[in-house]
Amino acid sequence: MLTINPRRALEDHIEKSNNDGWSAIHIEPHSTSNLLVWVAQLAVLVLTLGIWTWGAGYMVLFEKEV
């Protein structure tokens, strides 16, 4: 969170994929709506003293002409 800008990281990956011939045709933010997953994330955050937990990201669909 302090060293990586998630939006810039996503843009960099999409740009690299575009240069490799892939096209991003759909980008959807992923969020956790499951209470059990949310509780597990909170537990991991507490056990690691606030240092680490996993979180939501993005689902990106790429296509490439062959």
C-alpha positions in Angstrom: 0.0 0.0 0.0 2.9 2.3 0.7 5.1 1.4 -2.2 2.8 0.1 -5.0 0.1 2.0 -6.8 -2.4 -0.8 -7.7 -3.9 1.2 -10.6 -0.5 1.9 -12.1 0.5 -1.7 -11.7 -2.6 -2.8 -13.5 -2.0 -0.3 -16.3 1.6 -1.4 -16.6 0.5 -5.1 -17.0 -2.1 -4.2 -19.5 0.3 -2.1 -21.5 2.9 -5.0 -21.5 0.2 -7.4 -22.6 -0.9 -5.0 -25.4 2.8 -4.9 -26.6 2.8 -8.7 -26.7 -0.3 -8.7 -29.0 -3.0 -9.2 -26.4 -6.0 -6.8 -26.1 -7.8 -6.3 -22.8 -11.5 -6.5 -23.7 -13.0 -6.5 -20.2 -11.8 -5.2 -16.8 -14.0 -5.8 -13.7 -13.1 -4.9 -10.2 -13.4 -7.8 -7.8 -14.7 -7.3 -4.3 -15.3 -9.6 -1.4 -18.9 -9.9 -0.4 -18.6 -13.1 1.5 -18.7 -12.6 5.3 -16.5 -15.7 6.0 -13.8 -14.4 3.6 -14.0 -11.0 5.2 -13.6 -12.5 8.7 -10.7 -14.7 7.5 -9.0 -11.6 6.1 -9.4 -9.8 9.4 -8.0 -12.7 11.3 -4.9 -12.9 9.1 -4.5 -9.1 9.5 -4.6 -9.4 13.3 -2.3 -12.5 13.4 0.3 -10.6 11.3 0.0 -7.5 13.5 -1.4 -5.5 10.6 1.4 -6.3 8.2 -0.3 -8.4 5.6 -3.6 -9.8 4.3 -5.0 -10.5 0.9 -7.5 -8.3 -0.8 -9.7 -7.7 -3.8 -8.2 -7.1 -7.2 -9.3 -7.0 -10.8 -10.4 -9.7 -13.3 -9.1 -8.9 -16.7 -10.1 -10.7 -19.9 -7.6 -10.6 -22.7 -8.0 -11.8 -26.3 -5.4 -12.4 -29.1 -5.9 -12.9 -32.8 -4.1 -15.9 -34.1 
